[in-house]
Amino acid sequence: MTPEQVLKRWWGYDAFRPMQKEIIASALEGRDTLAILPTGGGKSVCFQVPAMMRDGLALVVTPLIALMKDQVQNLEQRGIKAIAVHAGMTRREVDTALNNAAYGDCKFLYVSPERLCTPLFRSYLDVLQISFLVVDEAHCISQWGYDFRPDYLNIGELRQSVDAPVIALTATATPEVARDITIRLSTDPERPSFKVLRAGFERPNLSYIVRECQDKAGQLLDICRGVPGSGIVYLRNRKRCEEVAELLKSQGVSASYYHAGLGPLSRSERQEAWKRGEIRVMVCTNAFGMGIDKPDVRFVVHWEPSDSLESYFQEAGRAGRDGKRSYAVLLWNAANLAHLRQMLDTSFPSLEFIEDIYQKLHIFHEIIYETGEGRTLHFDPEAFGKQYKLKIPQVHYALRYLEQSGHISYTEDAEFPTRVRINTARNTLYETELPDPKMIPLLEALMRGYPGILSYSMTIDEEKLARDCDATIPELHQLLYKLSLERVISYIPAARSSLVYLHHDRLVPGNIDLKPERYRFLRGNAEKRLEAMEEYLTNGTECRSRQLLRYFGQEESEDCGSCDVCRGRKSTDTTRAALMRFAAEHPGCTAADVKQFCDNPGNGLPQNAMEIWRRLLDEGLL
């Protein structure tokens, strides 16, 4: 089959988007390929189509568990077998998943980067017939990138064992980051062999608007009332998300909120309701949006600036994927800039503080010196902060740097799905007196859907089980809880927890290499990204699109004509022409005459028309 035939058969599309065909052709030629596509450019098709045209499976490395699960579900709905291995799975579940991937006609194996170096995963490399090594969010491998993750460096080592071409994908690579990616993923870093394919980052239908304002609530309501269709509002703070969503609802705007503090069921329900259009505006943190392909988002509003143009560009790019006019609006004020500077200091606590957190982490989990290597800790940031009287953001960034310096792997808010084991033997199960008749079909569904559940604790898909039993999710929870009280089953409800994986035994104080040079390097990069963000906010003379394109290495571009700067320039030009005509038609007119002309609503001149008049005088044109 040709790539077009594969695209049509499995995805139902008649044609590829810009640059997809070239990326697929490069991969099918067996070349290592770096694809730089903007958000919404269809990155997944670039590796899924070639993988369907080759024997074996594509090994897909991605740090985004939610995106991983979403893509596995989408592939399975198309009849394509896909498996995911990520944080939160037990060793037995990982072993079963890898076994199924190796021997079960699987086409896609999604793996989180920290799994690549584990002995269990390495033991399967010889039997996994890998057709392509896919690196999603490839900027994470670059220390120049805004989201560097040391576990990604394991991919470079993996290339020594896996003889397959690489397809690396990212939406946010500056030229510096792109070069670093090709070096780190090449079999010969001295002579990188990658073909780099970069799509144009222009979004002609997307108007970038930056507004300095104090009344953000009023601005947001104006946008919701003035722009029809669905939207996303990004904030940093979870509690503030809830407050802004309530504000919108109180003003008659259909809205809800979404952040990582919600349970998996609530997040799933809200996301689906928004995608169906039942919720118009989603107020959220950056936990929302990854992998969501909703083409008709008409506006994305940032309540406050992002800490980098990379993250801003990616989030803003979720608007207008259907090609129709849409708006990316960024609201800011002087307090936001001060907060960004403060956050930079918070993001890089002192090395002494980081070493102290390293020791306290081990003490908190009762791990003595020279022990602990390979342990996975369920870490409770709030309990930790309370015990040691520390602020949670400081702890979070200290752990992030311990990860970047190679001592731990740190996963926030990992999901642990519901687990069930049937404790009663099959031959006596039906003789057991049960208080609720609905328990019998539930037990039958468990035995039918989960072979081995009489011997092992197994992960349960609550939504599927509820459908099989003709019950709602709350009813299912009640039935499972009651069965556990009867001791018929062991029931562990779904939960969320942060995880810390220890790369080595606990070190004594003074013996911890925190790589001071890397610390200074990473902080310096963060400062440069913040300066670029500040420049974007305050540069009101150059087209917003051109500013963004230049940041990502696209020097040649034209004014977009629709951002706030271009529209303001058009308005100024129109006003200048009107004032010049007025002066020509009214020789000897006074300033009062001009003011009367400017204030007449019928003339449609902007509020700053008199200022433009004075500028014309200063320039000697009048």
C-alpha positions in Angstrom: 0.0 0.0 0.0 1.1 3.6 -0.6 1.2 6.1 2.2 -2.0 7.7 0.8 -3.8 4.3 0.8 -2.7 3.6 4.4 -3.8 7.1 5.4 -7.2 6.6 3.8 -7.8 3.0 5.1 -6.8 3.6 8.8 -7.4 7.3 9.3 -10.0 8.1 6.7 -8.2 11.1 5.2 -7.8 11.7 1.5 -4.6 13.8 1.7 -1.7 14.7 3.9 -1.1 18.0 5.7 1.9 20.1 4.7 5.2 18.4 5.3 3.7 15.1 6.5 4.4 13.3 3.2 8.0 14.4 3.1 8.6 13.2 6.7 7.0 9.8 6.0 9.0 9.4 2.8 12.3 10.2 4.7 11.4 7.6 7.3 10.5 4.9 4.8 13.9 5.5 3.1 15.4 4.4 6.4 16.8 7.9 7.3 17.0 9.3 10.8 14.5 12.2 10.6 13.8 15.2 12.8 10.3 16.7 12.1 9.6 20.1 13.5 5.9 20.7 13.1 3.8 23.4 14.8 1.0 22.4 17.3 -1.9 20.9 15.3 0.4 19.9 12.4 -0.4 16.2 12.7 2.8 14.8 14.2 1.3 11.4 15.1 0.4 10.5 11.5 4.1 11.1 10.6 5.2 8.0 12.5 2.0 6.0 12.6 1.6 5.7 8.8 5.2 4.4 8.1 4.9 2.0 11.1 1.8 0.5 9.5 3.9 -0.1 6.3 6.7 -2.1 8.0 6.9 -5.4 9.8 7.4 -5.2 13.5 6.4 -2.4 15.9 7.2 1.2 16.4 8.7 2.0 19.8 7.4 5.4 20.8 9.1 7.3 23.7 6.9 10.0 25.2 6.9 11.7 28.6 3.1 12.5 28.5 1.1 9.7 30.1 -2.2 11.3 29.2 -1.2 11.6 25.5 0.1 8.1 25.6 -3.2 6.6 26.8 -5.2 8.8 24.4 -3.2 7.6 21.3 -3.4 4.0 22.4 -7.2 4.3 22.7 -7.4 6.0 19.3 -5.3 3.4 17.6 -7.3 0.5 19.1 -10.6 2.2 18.0 -9.2 1.9 14.5 -8.4 -1.8 15.0 -4.7 -1.3 15.5 -3.1 -3.0 18.4 -1.1 -0.6 20.7 0.3 -1.0 24.2 1.5 1.5 26.8 4.1 1.1 29.6 4.4 4.0 32.0 4.7 5.0 35.7 2.1 3.6 38.0 2.2 0.1 36.6 3.4 -2.8 38.7 6.3 -5.0 37.6 4.0 -7.8 36.7 1.8 -5.5 34.6 4.9 -4.2 32.8 6.1 -7.7 32.2 2.7 -8.7 30.8 2.6 -5.6 28.5 6.1 -6.2 27.1 5.3 -9.9 26.5 2.2 -9.0 24.6 4.1 -6.4 22.6 6.8 -8.9 21.7 4.5 -11.8 20.8 1.0 -10.4 20.3 1.1 -8.8 16.8 1.4 -5.3 18.3 2.2 -2.3 16.0 2.9 0.4 18.6 4.6 0.2 22.0 4.5 3.5 23.9 7.1 3.8 26.7 7.9 6.6 29.2 11.6 7.5 29.1 12.4 6.4 32.6 11.5 2.8 31.6 14.2 2.5 28.9 17.1 1.8 31.3 15.3 -0.7 33.5 16.6 -4.3 33.4 13.1 -5.7 32.6 12.7 -3.5 29.5 16.3 -4.2 28.4 15.6 -8.0 28.7 12.9 -7.7 26.0 15.0 -5.7 23.4 16.2 -8.8 21.6 12.6 -10.1 21.0 10.9 -6.8 20.2 11.0 -6.4 16.4 11.4 -2.6 16.3 10.7 -1.0 12.9 11.1 2.6 14.0 12.3 4.3 17.2 10.0 7.3 17.6 11.0 10.2 20.0 8.0 12.4 20.7 8.6 15.8 22.4 12.2 15.4 21.2 13.2 18.8 22.6 13.2 17.1 26.0 16.6 15.5 25.1 18.3 18.9 24.6 19.8 20.8 27.5 19.1 23.9 25.5 15.4 23.1 25.5 12.8 24.5 27.9 11.8 21.1 29.2 15.0 19.1 29.4 14.6 15.6 30.9 17.7 13.5 31.7 15.8 10.2 31.2 15.7 11.2 27.5 19.4 10.7 27.3 18.8 7.0 27.6 17.4 7.0 24.1 20.9 7.8 22.7 22.2 4.7 24.6 19.3 2.6 23.3 20.5 3.3 19.7 23.5 1.0 20.4 21.1 -1.9 20.8 18.3 -1.0 18.4 19.0 -1.1 14.7 16.1 1.0 13.5 15.7 4.5 12.0 14.7 7.3 14.4 11.7 9.6 13.8 12.0 12.5 16.2 9.2 15.0 16.5 8.7 18.3 18.3 6.6 21.5 17.9 9.0 23.8 19.7 12.6 23.6 18.6 14.8 26.7 18.1 17.7 26.1 15.7 20.0 25.6 18.7 17.7 22.9 20.2 17.3 21.2 16.7 21.1 20.9 16.4 21.4 19.4 19.9 18.6 16.9 19.2 20.4 15.5 16.1 23.7 15.2 17.9 22.3 13.4 20.9 20.2 11.0 18.8 22.8 10.2 16.2 24.8 6.9 16.3 27.8 9.1 15.5 27.5 12.4 17.4 30.5 13.8 15.5 28.7 13.4 12.2 24.9 13.6 12.8 23.1 11.9 9.9 19.6 13.4 10.5 17.4 14.8 7.8 15.7 17.9 9.4 12.3 18.8 8.0 10.8 22.0 9.3 7.3 23.1 8.5 6.5 26.8 8.2 5.3 28.1 11.6 2.9 30.7 10.1 -0.7 30.5 11.2 -2.4 32.9 8.8 -5.8 32.4 10.4 -4.5 32.9 14.0 -4.5 36.5 15.3 -2.0 37.0 18.1 -3.1 39.8 20.5 -1.2 41.0 23.5 -3.0 43.3 26.0 -1.5 45.1 29.0 -4.4 45.4 31.4 -5.4 45.4 35.1 -9.1 44.3 34.6 -8.4 40.8 33.2 -11.9 39.6 34.1 -13.5 42.4 32.1 -11.2 41.6 29.1 -12.0 37.9 29.3 -15.7 38.5 29.4 -15.4 40.9 26.4 -13.6 38.1 24.5 -16.2 35.5 25.4 -19.0 37.8 24.3 -17.3 39.1 21.2 -15.9 35.8 19.8 -18.4 33.0 19.1 -17.4 29.4 19.6 -15.4 27.4 22.1 -12.3 28.5 23.9 -9.5 27.7 26.4 -8.3 30.0 29.2 -4.9 29.1 30.6 -3.8 29.9 34.2 -1.0 28.7 36.5 -3.0 28.4 39.7 -5.5 25.5 40.3 -7.6 27.5 42.7 -7.7 30.5 40.4 -8.9 28.2 37.6 -12.0 27.3 39.7 -12.6 31.0 40.5 -12.4 32.2 36.9 -14.7 29.4 35.8 -17.2 30.4 38.4 -16.9 34.0 37.3 -17.7 33.1 33.7 -20.7 31.0 34.7 -22.1 33.8 36.9 -22.0 36.0 33.7 -23.9 33.4 31.7 -20.9 31.8 29.9 -20.9 28.0 29.8 -17.6 27.1 31.5 -15.8 24.5 33.6 -12.3 24.1 35.0 -9.6 21.4 34.6 -6.4 20.8 36.5 -4.3 17.9 37.7 -5.9 18.0 41.1 -9.1 16.5 39.7 -9.7 12.8 39.7 -9.2 10.9 36.4 -13.0 10.4 35.9 -13.8 14.1 36.4 -11.0 15.1 34.0 -12.2 12.7 31.4 -15.9 13.7 31.7 -15.1 17.4 31.5 -12.7 17.0 28.6 -15.3 15.0 26.6 -18.1 17.4 27.4 -15.9 20.3 26.1 -15.0 18.4 23.0 -18.7 17.7 22.3 -19.5 21.4 22.8 -21.6 20.9 26.0 -19.0 23.1 27.8 -18.0 26.2 25.8 -15.0 27.5 27.7 -12.5 25.4 29.6 -10.5 27.2 32.3 -7.4 25.2 33.0 -3.7 24.8 33.8 -1.3 23.4 31.2 -2.4 19.9 32.3 -5.2 20.4 29.7 -4.8 20.2 25.9 -2.0 17.7 25.2 -3.1 15.5 22.3 -6.6 17.0 22.1 -7.5 17.4 18.4 -10.5 19.8 18.6 -10.3 21.8 15.4 -12.9 24.5 16.1 -11.3 26.2 19.1 -11.9 29.9 18.3 -9.9 31.5 21.1 -7.1 30.7 23.5 -6.6 33.2 26.3 -3.6 33.3 28.6 -4.6 35.0 31.8 -0.9 35.6 32.5 2.3 35.2 30.5 4.0 31.8 30.1 7.6 31.4 31.3 8.8 30.7 27.8 7.7 31.4 24.2 8.0 27.7 23.5 5.2 26.8 25.9 3.1 29.8 24.9 3.4 29.0 21.2 2.4 25.4 21.8 -0.7 26.3 23.9 -1.8 29.3 21.7 -1.5 27.0 18.7 -4.5 24.9 19.9 -6.8 27.6 18.4 -8.0 27.5 14.9 -6.8 24.1 13.7 -9.7 24.1 11.2 -8.1 27.0 9.3 -10.9 29.5 10.3 -10.2 32.9 11.9 -9.2 32.4 15.6 -7.5 34.4 18.3 -4.6 33.9 20.7 -4.9 36.6 23.4 -2.2 37.1 26.1 -3.1 39.3 29.1 -0.4 40.8 31.2 0.6 43.6 33.6 3.7 44.8 35.5 2.9 42.5 38.4 3.0 39.5 36.1 6.6 40.4 35.0 7.7 40.7 38.6 6.1 37.3 39.3 7.9 35.7 36.4 11.2 37.0 37.8 10.3 35.7 41.2 9.4 32.3 39.7 12.8 32.1 38.1 14.4 32.4 41.5 12.0 29.8 42.9 12.7 27.4 40.0 16.4 27.4 40.9 16.8 27.1 44.6 20.4 27.1 46.0 22.5 23.9 45.6 22.7 23.8 49.4 18.9 23.7 49.6 18.7 21.0 46.9 21.2 18.8 48.8 19.2 19.3 52.0 16.0 18.1 50.2 17.9 15.1 48.9 18.7 14.0 52.5 15.3 14.9 53.8 13.6 12.8 51.0 15.5 9.7 52.2 14.8 10.4 55.9 11.1 11.0 55.2 11.0 7.5 53.6 13.2 5.9 56.3 16.1 5.0 53.9 19.5 4.7 55.6 22.9 5.5 53.9 24.1 3.1 51.2 20.6 1.6 50.6 17.6 2.5 48.4 18.9 2.0 44.8 16.0 1.1 42.4 13.3 1.9 44.9 10.1 3.7 43.8 8.7 6.0 46.5 5.1 7.2 46.7 5.8 10.8 47.5 3.3 13.1 49.3 4.5 16.7 48.7 2.0 18.2 51.2 3.0 15.8 54.0 6.6 16.4 53.3 6.3 20.2 53.2 4.3 20.1 56.5 6.8 17.9 58.3 9.8 20.0 57.3 7.9 23.4 57.2 8.8 23.9 53.5 6.9 25.5 50.6 5.7 22.9 48.1 7.0 24.8 45.0 10.5 25.0 46.5 10.4 21.2 47.1 9.1 20.6 43.6 11.9 22.5 41.9 14.6 20.9 44.1 13.3 17.5 43.1 13.3 18.6 39.4 16.9 19.6 39.7 17.8 16.3 41.5 16.3 14.6 38.4 18.2 16.8 36.0 21.5 16.0 37.8 20.8 12.3 37.5 20.0 11.3 41.1 16.3 10.5 40.8 13.3 10.3 38.4 10.4 12.4 39.5 6.8 11.9 38.2 4.1 14.2 39.4 0.5 13.1 39.9 0.9 9.6 38.4 -2.4 7.8 38.1 -3.0 4.4 39.8 -6.0 2.7 38.3 -8.5 0.6 40.3 -7.2 -2.9 41.2 -9.3 -5.9 42.1 -8.7 -9.5 43.1 -11.4 -12.1 43.7 -10.5 -13.9 47.0 -13.2 -16.6 46.8 -12.6 -19.8 44.8 -14.6 -20.1 41.6 -16.4 -23.3 42.7 -17.7 -21.7 46.0 -18.3 -18.2 44.6 -22.0 -18.9 43.6 -22.7 -20.5 47.0 -21.7 -17.3 48.8 -24.6 -15.2 50.1 -24.4 -11.8 48.6 -26.4 -8.8 49.9 -27.1 -7.3 46.5 -28.2 -9.2 43.4 -26.3 -6.8 41.1 -23.0 -8.3 42.6 -23.5 -11.5 40.6 -23.3 -10.0 37.1 -20.4 -7.8 38.3 -18.4 -10.9 39.5 -19.2 -12.6 36.2 -18.0 -9.6 34.2 -14.8 -9.5 36.3 -14.0 -13.2 35.7 -15.0 -13.0 32.0 -13.0 -9.8 31.3 -10.0 -10.5 33.5 -8.6 -14.0 33.3 -6.3 -14.5 36.3 -8.3 -12.2 38.6 -8.8 -15.2 40.9 -5.1 -15.5 41.4 -3.8 -11.9 41.0 -4.7 -8.4 41.7 -5.6 -6.9 38.3 -6.0 -3.4 36.9 -9.7 -2.7 36.0 -11.1 -0.5 33.3 -14.0 1.1 35.3 -15.8 2.5 32.3 -15.9 -0.8 30.4 -16.8 -2.8 33.5 -19.7 -0.3 34.3 -21.0 -0.7 30.8 -20.8 -4.5 31.0 -22.7 -4.5 34.2 -25.2 -1.8 33.1 -24.2 0.4 36.0 -23.0 4.0 36.5 -19.5 4.6 37.8 -20.7 5.6 41.3 -22.9 2.5 41.5 -19.9 0.4 40.4 -17.8 1.9 43.2 -20.5 1.1 45.8 -20.7 -2.5 44.6 -17.0 -3.0 44.7 -16.8 -1.5 48.1 -19.6 -3.7 49.5 -18.0 -6.8 47.9 -14.7 -5.9 49.7 -16.6 -5.6 53.0 -17.9 -9.1 52.4 -14.3 -10.1 51.8 -15.3 -11.6 48.5 -12.8 -9.3 46.7 -9.7 -7.2 47.5 -10.4 -3.7 46.2 -7.9 -0.9 45.8 -9.7 2.2 44.4 -8.1 4.4 41.8 -5.6 7.0 43.2 -3.1 9.6 42.3 0.4 9.9 43.7 3.7 11.5 42.9 6.5 9.0 42.4 10.3 9.3 43.0 12.6 6.6 41.6 16.0 6.4 43.2 18.8 5.9 40.7 21.4 4.9 43.4 21.9 4.2 47.1 21.6 7.1 49.5 24.8 9.2 49.6 26.4 10.8 52.6 26.4 14.6 52.9 29.1 16.3 50.9 29.3 13.3 48.5 26.4 14.4 46.2 27.4 15.6 42.8 24.9 18.4 41.9 26.9 19.4 38.8 27.2 23.2 39.5 28.2 23.9 35.9 25.0 22.4 34.6 23.0 24.3 37.2 24.5 27.6 36.0 23.9 26.5 32.4 20.3 25.7 32.9 19.6 28.9 34.9 21.2 30.9 32.1 19.0 29.3 29.5 15.9 30.0 31.7 16.9 33.6 32.0 17.3 33.9 28.2 13.8 32.4 27.7 12.3 34.8 30.2 14.0 37.8 28.5 12.5 36.6 25.1 9.1 36.4 26.7 9.4 39.9 28.2 10.5 41.2 24.8 7.5 39.7 23.1 5.2 41.3 25.7 6.6 44.8 25.4 7.6 45.0 21.7 4.5 46.8 20.3 6.1 47.9 17.1 6.8 44.6 15.3 4.3 42.1 14.0 3.6 39.4 16.7 3.8 36.6 14.2 7.2 37.8 12.9 8.5 37.9 16.4 7.5 34.3 17.1 8.8 33.0 13.8 12.2 34.7 14.2 12.5 33.1 17.7 12.0 29.7 16.2 14.6 30.3 13.4 12.4 31.5 10.6 14.0 34.7 9.5 12.1 35.3 6.3 8.4 36.2 6.9 5.8 38.8 6.2 3.6 40.9 8.5 0.5 38.8 9.4 -1.9 41.8 9.1 -4.1 40.6 11.9 -2.2 40.8 15.2 -2.7 43.7 17.5 0.4 45.4 16.2 -0.5 45.1 12.5 -4.1 46.2 13.2 -2.9 49.2 15.2 -0.6 50.1 12.4 -3.4 49.9 9.9 -5.5 52.1 12.2 -2.7 54.6 12.5 -2.2 54.8 8.7 -5.9 55.3 8.1 -6.1 58.0 10.8 -3.0 59.8 9.5 -4.6 59.9 6.0 -7.9 61.2 7.3 -6.2 63.9 9.3 -4.0 64.9 6.3 -7.2 65.2 4.2 -8.9 67.3 6.9 -5.9 69.7 7.1 -5.9 70.1 3.3 -9.6 70.7 3.1 -9.5 73.2 6.1 -6.5 75.5 5.8 -5.9 77.5 8.9 -7.9 75.2 11.1 -7.1 75.4 14.9 -6.4 72.6 17.4 -10.0 73.0 18.6 -11.3 72.4 15.1 -9.2 69.2 14.8 -10.4 68.0 18.2 -14.0 68.5 17.2 -13.3 66.5 14.0 -11.6 63.7 16.0 -14.4 63.5 18.6 -17.2 63.2 16.1 -18.2 59.5 16.3 -19.3 59.6 12.7 -15.7 60.0 11.5 -14.8 56.7 13.2 -11.4 57.9 14.4 -9.6 56.1 17.4 -9.1 57.7 20.9 -5.5 58.5 20.1 -6.3 60.5 17.0 -5.1 63.9 18.6 -1.8 62.2 19.5 -1.4 61.2 15.9 -2.2 64.8 14.8 0.6 66.1 17.1 3.0 63.4 15.7 2.2 64.7 12.2 3.1 68.2 13.3 6.3 67.0 15.0 7.3 65.3 11.7 6.8 68.5 9.8 4.1 67.0 7.6 1.6 69.8 8.5 
